[in-house]
Amino acid sequence: MAYSVDLRKKVTNYIGEGHTIQEAHEVFKVGTTTIKEWKKLLNEQGTLEKRPLKRGHKKVCPVKLKAYIDENPDSYLRETAEVFGCTEQAIFYALKRLKITRKKNA
């Protein structure tokens, strides 16, 4: 469960008043690593709001895969995997996400 922005402000203000992270940990019952992350977040972003999640396909870009399959409809999974520099299983699951069925045996 995420901590509220109000609590984050209270903790960082408490530290700003000259108290240590350990003292803030004992008073507010928040982990020291969490407090350090909040300080880092405040210095980098200027706010204590949560960072937006960055999600995406790490190995295979769906747009590029779709284009490749359109150009090479008869390619085997292993051939496609070589082109994208990943495993056959990664290609299989990427195709599954795109709802493209493939029935090819090597």
Residue frames as qw, qx, qy, qz and C-alpha x, y, z in Angstrom:
[[0.000, 0.889, 0.458, 0.000, 0.00, 0.00, 0.00],
 [0.415, 0.475, -0.013, 0.776, 1.34, 3.42, -0.93],
 [0.292, -0.463, -0.438, 0.713, 1.86, 6.15, 1.63],
 [0.176, 0.901, 0.398, 0.006, -0.18, 9.34, 1.29],
 [0.438, 0.597, -0.023, 0.671, 1.42, 12.51, -0.02],
 [0.381, -0.839, 0.047, -0.386, 0.59, 14.22, 3.30],
 [0.859, -0.470, 0.129, 0.155, 2.67, 11.71, 5.25],
 [0.763, 0.285, 0.085, 0.573, 5.50, 12.03, 2.75],
 [0.119, 0.784, -0.019, 0.609, 5.47, 15.82, 3.24],
 [0.619, -0.756, 0.082, -0.198, 5.41, 15.49, 7.03],
 [0.908, -0.222, 0.119, 0.334, 8.39, 13.13, 6.99],
 [0.610, 0.420, 0.076, 0.667, 10.47, 15.24, 4.60],
 [0.126, -0.843, 0.019, -0.523, 9.62, 18.42, 6.53],
 [0.785, -0.616, 0.067, 0.003, 10.63, 16.67, 9.76],
 [0.833, -0.008, 0.124, 0.540, 13.99, 15.82, 8.23],
 [0.333, 0.678, 0.111, 0.647, 14.27, 19.36, 6.87],
 [0.415, -0.866, 0.004, -0.278, 13.96, 20.67, 10.42],
 [0.050, 0.716, -0.647, 0.257, 17.28, 19.02, 11.22],
 [0.802, -0.254, 0.478, -0.252, 16.23, 15.56, 12.37],
 [0.083, -0.385, 0.865, 0.312, 17.96, 12.45, 11.07],
 [0.604, 0.055, -0.608, -0.511, 16.45, 9.76, 8.89],
 [0.380, -0.080, -0.885, 0.258, 16.68, 7.33, 11.82],
 [0.116, 0.199, 0.524, -0.820, 14.69, 9.71, 14.04],
 [0.528, 0.176, -0.216, -0.802, 12.05, 10.11, 11.32],
 [0.519, 0.033, -0.832, -0.192, 11.91, 6.32, 11.03],
 [0.210, -0.168, -0.829, 0.490, 11.22, 5.97, 14.76],
 [0.239, 0.250, 0.311, -0.885, 8.62, 8.76, 14.89],
 [0.588, 0.308, -0.174, -0.728, 6.65, 7.95, 11.72],
 [0.709, -0.046, 0.698, -0.090, 7.27, 4.18, 11.55],
 [0.720, 0.674, -0.058, -0.154, 8.39, 4.37, 7.92],
 [0.910, -0.034, 0.145, 0.388, 11.38, 2.44, 6.58],
 [0.303, -0.699, 0.237, 0.603, 14.66, 4.28, 6.19],
 [0.366, 0.042, 0.685, 0.629, 15.01, 3.18, 2.56],
 [0.139, 0.743, 0.626, 0.192, 11.55, 4.58, 1.82],
 [0.183, -0.907, -0.118, 0.362, 12.49, 7.89, 3.41],
 [0.377, -0.423, 0.478, 0.671, 15.67, 8.04, 1.34],
 [0.299, 0.363, 0.730, 0.495, 13.63, 7.38, -1.82],
 [0.014, 0.888, 0.458, -0.038, 11.26, 10.22, -0.90],
 [0.278, -0.775, 0.151, 0.547, 14.18, 12.60, -0.42],
 [0.368, -0.122, 0.659, 0.644, 15.58, 11.53, -3.79],
 [0.204, 0.616, 0.707, 0.281, 12.17, 11.95, -5.42],
 [0.095, -0.923, -0.260, 0.267, 11.80, 15.43, -3.94],
 [0.314, -0.615, 0.362, 0.626, 15.26, 16.48, -5.17],
 [0.319, 0.040, 0.745, 0.584, 14.77, 15.07, -8.69],
 [0.047, 0.558, 0.713, 0.422, 11.14, 15.97, -9.40],
 [0.052, -0.211, 0.167, -0.962, 10.42, 18.71, -6.88],
 [0.690, -0.241, -0.063, -0.679, 7.30, 16.86, -5.81],
 [0.305, -0.255, 0.874, -0.278, 6.44, 13.85, -3.69],
 [0.819, 0.259, 0.043, -0.511, 3.87, 12.44, -6.10],
 [0.796, -0.094, 0.582, 0.138, 4.45, 8.86, -7.22],
 [0.010, -0.431, 0.631, 0.645, 6.44, 8.39, -10.41],
 [0.797, 0.320, -0.037, -0.510, 4.39, 7.23, -13.39],
 [0.773, -0.133, 0.609, 0.115, 4.95, 3.61, -14.32],
 [0.316, 0.596, -0.542, -0.501, 6.88, 2.98, -17.49],
 [0.715, 0.038, 0.694, -0.078, 5.56, -0.14, -19.10],
 [0.570, 0.617, -0.319, -0.440, 6.08, -1.59, -22.48],
 [0.990, 0.126, 0.034, 0.053, 7.29, -4.55, -24.36],
 [0.400, -0.772, 0.419, 0.261, 10.95, -4.98, -23.55],
 [0.555, -0.207, 0.707, 0.387, 12.08, -7.55, -26.08],
 [0.278, 0.302, 0.736, 0.538, 9.81, -7.35, -29.09],
 [0.208, 0.274, 0.050, -0.938, 8.15, -4.20, -30.40],
 [0.523, 0.399, 0.726, -0.201, 4.61, -5.21, -31.44],
 [0.453, 0.787, 0.000, -0.419, 4.49, -2.75, -34.34],
 [0.130, 0.632, -0.704, -0.295, 7.78, -3.99, -35.82],
 [0.348, -0.051, 0.936, -0.033, 6.77, -7.63, -35.30],
 [0.565, 0.572, 0.495, -0.328, 3.43, -7.10, -37.07],
 [0.393, 0.791, -0.280, -0.375, 5.20, -5.44, -39.99],
 [0.068, -0.472, 0.862, 0.170, 7.76, -8.25, -40.17],
 [0.460, 0.176, 0.859, -0.137, 5.05, -10.93, -40.15],
 [0.553, 0.702, 0.224, -0.389, 3.15, -9.09, -42.88],
 [0.313, 0.747, -0.509, -0.293, 6.29, -9.05, -45.03],
 [0.243, 0.341, -0.908, -0.009, 7.39, -12.60, -44.13],
 [0.766, -0.216, 0.089, -0.599, 4.23, -14.64, -43.44],
 [0.947, 0.076, -0.306, -0.053, 6.01, -18.00, -43.90],
 [0.229, 0.597, -0.634, 0.434, 8.89, -17.39, -41.51],
 [0.710, -0.275, -0.628, 0.158, 9.52, -19.83, -38.70],
 [0.495, -0.862, -0.106, -0.027, 9.58, -18.72, -35.08],
 [0.746, -0.373, 0.139, 0.534, 13.32, -19.34, -34.89],
 [0.464, 0.396, 0.287, 0.739, 13.94, -17.17, -37.98],
 [0.161, -0.852, -0.230, -0.441, 11.84, -14.36, -36.53],
 [0.685, -0.703, -0.043, 0.188, 13.63, -14.72, -33.19],
 [0.702, -0.045, 0.169, 0.690, 17.01, -14.35, -34.93],
 [0.216, 0.636, 0.266, 0.691, 15.85, -11.15, -36.63],
 [0.363, -0.833, -0.108, -0.403, 14.63, -9.65, -33.33],
 [0.297, 0.481, -0.646, 0.514, 17.53, -11.01, -31.27],
 [0.541, -0.328, 0.482, -0.606, 15.46, -12.93, -28.74],
 [0.272, -0.071, 0.958, -0.057, 14.14, -16.42, -28.08],
 [0.224, -0.229, -0.784, -0.532, 11.46, -18.32, -29.95],
 [0.240, -0.541, -0.760, 0.270, 9.35, -18.27, -26.83],
 [0.054, -0.472, -0.166, 0.864, 9.45, -14.45, -26.69],
 [0.197, 0.087, -0.537, -0.815, 8.23, -14.32, -30.29],
 [0.252, -0.342, -0.892, -0.153, 5.54, -16.89, -29.53],
 [0.172, -0.595, -0.611, 0.493, 4.15, -14.84, -26.64],
 [0.023, 0.384, -0.106, -0.917, 4.41, -11.57, -28.59],
 [0.237, -0.076, -0.715, -0.653, 2.41, -13.14, -31.42],
 [0.247, -0.462, -0.844, 0.113, -0.09, -14.43, -28.88],
 [0.070, -0.530, -0.343, 0.773, -0.56, -10.89, -27.51],
 [0.182, 0.307, -0.351, -0.866, -1.18, -9.72, -31.08],
 [0.727, 0.263, 0.491, -0.402, -3.66, -12.61, -31.57],
 [0.540, 0.570, -0.521, -0.333, -1.66, -13.98, -34.51],
 [0.893, -0.181, 0.401, -0.093, -1.69, -17.76, -34.69],
 [0.304, 0.655, -0.659, -0.210, 1.25, -19.65, -36.18],
 [0.926, -0.105, 0.345, -0.108, 1.39, -23.37, -36.93],
 [0.544, 0.698, -0.466, 0.019, 4.91, -23.97, -38.13],
 [0.888, -0.387, 0.218, 0.117, 7.20, -26.86, -37.29],
 [0.013, 0.780, -0.572, -0.255, 10.92, -26.84, -37.89]]
